């Protein structure tokens, strides 16, 4: 018998060498071989390998893979397990606010279209109105993209003007990226004009880097993969690790001359002069009937981009609702319940999925206060939130002619109400 007792200080029961297995194994017996690191089970008449680290290794032309490390074309790549993509709604499936909207002249505003992605429509003096939408034009493997387009006349920017789409990431979601040598940014893009474009990344306040990429053909979906240095950016500045803004990734496609410059190309530097679009980039927004679309956005650890990490619709929606929730009117359902504090004031409790911070709550349209057989209409101006927490709030409703102490519920009949805890 090859297996000895532990009292002698030698091998433990079930542990042996591959050359010295048990002489009379029983059906279902499990052993671990110390020289091969394999685990085997005896199945009636033969030993069957159930764990073998050598199966996790591969060595071939240009690549070597083991359980602990991977080398591809001479470059070390650290395997990363768990969820890779730190971006929410990178496939643009969630659009709680609207699927299409047109923004008037002048700019100076921020517009959300697909959740977690927003267009900065900054300061232009003339040109065709800008339209942002969740588009069904998408590359293979995707259903939606986020689309920006302008009218027949290109935009004329005022000082400080720009057009770009950005996504903001919480510090606690990207803190694990800070110490890495490199991270990978990949996305699918389609634009009406081919050429050089700029992805500008900041830590939200003090540091910035510009990475250029090329769109080879107009009006054609292309996948872009960018390797971006990370740890070198931490030499100065503030890099937060809490629930405030940790990093901002912005895809620029238009800017005034005072927002164009090459200060941060390929390396992190102090963000001081607000140059975001590189000098050789296409100033797409100044060209009439232009469009810019993006989807499949993935930001992950390491030097190599991996295939897009698809998540279920329900999971993606829940991730987005940490920042924004829109509830469309449904006059049949009670949204909050409480009691009439006086004959004119109702105090109601409303609960919602937990958000990043205590949200700002806005009612648009009108609803009803229902108590017993009585239904009394209320406008949005008559409803206000107070003592709002991460997942609960107290609603005060002003009405008239009701009875103090009676139970009430609030229904919302027209338009919507929203909760916002955006970065």
C-alpha positions, 0 to 999 in steps of 0.5 A: 500500500503506497499511502501511509498514515500521518503519524509517521510524518509521511504522506497523508491518507489519499496522497501518494506518488504517481508511481506508488498508488494504492494496491487495492483501491476501492470504487470511488477512492480519490487520491492526489499525486504529489509529483504530478499535482493530479487528482484521480478517482478509482472507477471500478477498474481504472484510475480516472483523472479528474483534475490535471494542471497540465491541461491548463498549459499550452505551448505553441507557435507564438504563445505559451499558456499556463495556469498562472501566466500567458505569453502571446507573441513574446508579450506577457499577458496576465489572465484576468478572471471575473467581470472584465468590463467596467462600463455600464450599458456599453451595448446601448440597450438601455435608454430610459429617457428617450430614443430620439431627441433634437437639441436647438441652437446655441448648445451649452447643455448636456444631453443623455441618450443611452443610459450612462452615455451623454453628449456635451452639446457646447456653445455653437453659434450657427448650424443645423440642430443636433439630434441624439438617439438610440439607433437600431443601426448596429454592428453584428452581435449588437442591437443598438448604438448611440447616434449623434447627427447634425443638420445640413449646415455644419456647426460654427463653434463659439469659444470653448465649444465642443461636441463629444460623447462621454461615459463617467465611471465611479472611482470605486469601480475603476480603482483596481485599474489605477495600479495597472501598467496598461488598460484596454479600451475597445468599441465599435464606431461608425462616422460619416467621415473617415480620418483621425479621431480623439479619445480623451480620458481624464481623472475628472479633474487634474490629469488627462491623456489623448489617444488617437484612433483611425476610422478607415472608411466612412459610414462603415462599422469598425472595431477599435482597440486602444491600449492605454497606459494607466499607472504612469498617470498616478504620478500626481493628481487626485484619483478617487476610490469612492462613489464620486467620478473616478475616470471620464472617457470622452469621444470627441468629434468637434471643437472650437480652436481653443479646444484643439491641441496635442498636449496629452497625446499618448501620455498623462499630463496635467490637465490645464488648458482644456485641449481635447481634440488633437490638431490632426483629428476630423472636426466632424461637427463642423461638416453638414449632415454628419453622424457619429455612432458608437456601441460595444464599449468595453474598458478592461484590465490588461494589454489586449482587448477581449470580446465584448462582455454581454450581460442580461437585460435585467442586469444591465438595467439594474446597473443603470438604475443606480444612477437614473430611474424613470417611471412612466405614468400608469394611473392604475398603479399606486406609487406611494402610500401614506396618511393625510397629515392635515386636510390639505397635506398628505405624507407618503412613503416611496421606496425604489432600487438603491441608488449611488447617492440620495437622488433628486426626484422630479415629477412631470405631469399630473396624478391623483390622491386616492383615499376611500372612494375619493379621487383628487387630482394633483399637479407635479408642483403639488408633490415634493420629496424630502428626507430622501435616502439611497432607496427611500423618500418621503413625499409631501402632497398638497391638496384640499378637502380631505380628512386628516388621519385618513390613509391615502395612495398616490397614482401618477397619470401623465408623463413620468417621474424620475430619480437622478443620482448621476455622476 
